[in-house]
Amino acid sequence: MHAYRSSIRLFVVGVIGLILIVAALDIMFYHWLSTPPDGADTALTTRGQAQQRGDMLWGASLIGMGVILFGSSLIELVRRKPVVDVRDDGLQAQIGARAPEVLIPWSAVDAVTSAISTDPYDGSTREQLVVKLRDPDSVPRTLAGAVLNGDELHIDAHDWNRPVTDVALAAQGARDHAMRMGVGAAAEPSPAMMWETRVDMPTDEIPAVATDTSQDPEPEDAS
């Protein structure tokens, strides 16, 4: 199972980036909606020169933010790499700050669940994929989009294109399956693990099968 960033959210972020770029051009040069500096029609006054410098600083800041938002959303829409990928050998997530792709093997995972946390800054709720680790050293120390609290890895899932509960169930199922396969490969599987149904019935209780002789041919008369 794959989980991608929501295309709608990425599109909205790109549109916001374009709006910021257009607003910066308006403030710096064209003044379609913004107020031009004093004396822009003839010669800039001292106050107008100060206003122009401020407009240039504001415009440069807006252009920088707009380029970052538009560029990141465009790259995500074109590249379309999954944020989380539930694989047979482990959970792959784009959470590394230096090397984005991090593969956590199932042997290093105890459980996978989901949770809802409250943002301490604005009070909003955010969905998270919670991975309880056997070995916290299996993930890098520097993370992006995830937080390591003790032996629990909390991956931000607020902008995924599918519910985090579905991803958690799929990951837990894949982890359990991988653990069963690992145990089965090391030892002979017990009868409880084998998909087989038997019906044991004593031989003396097996009903006898009656033979129908009504259709047998009658012996011919020798005389």
PEBELTA-V424528 format. One line per field, one symbol per residue. ss: DSSP state (H for helix, E for strand, - for the rest). phi: phi as a letter, one per 40 degrees, with the letter a starting at -180 (. if undefined). psi: psi as a letter, one per 20 degrees, with the letter a starting at -180 (. if undefined). A space follows every 10 residues. Layout:
ss=???
phi=???
psi=???
//
This chain:
ss=-EE-E-HHHH HHHHHHHHHH HHHHHHHHHH ---------- -----HHHHH HHHHHHHHHH HHHHHHHHHH HHHHHHHHH- ---EEE---E EEEE-E---- EEEEEHHHEE EEEEEEEE-- ----EEEEEE EEE--HHH-- --E--EEEE- -EEEEE---E ---HHHHHHH HHHHHHHHHH HHHHHH---- HHH------- --HHH----- ---------- ---
phi=.bbbcccccc cccccccccc ccccccccbc fcbcccccgc cbbccccccc cccccccccc cccccccccc cccccccccf cccbbcbcci bbbcbcccbd cbbbccccbc abbbabbbcc cbgccbcbcb bcccbcccbc ccbbgabbbg bbbbbcbcbc cacccccccc cccccccccc ccccccaccc dccccabbbc bdcccccccc ccbccccccc ccc
psi=pqprqphggh ggggghgggh gghghghhgh lghrpqqpjh hepprghhgg hggghggggh ghgggggggg gghgghhggl pqhpoorhia opqmiphgog ppooqhijpg qpaqrprppi gijqqpqqpp ooqhniiiqq hpqpjqpond jpooppkhkq jqqhhggggg ghghggghhg hghhhhrpqr hhipnqpqop pqhiipqqoq pojhiqqqqq ph.
//
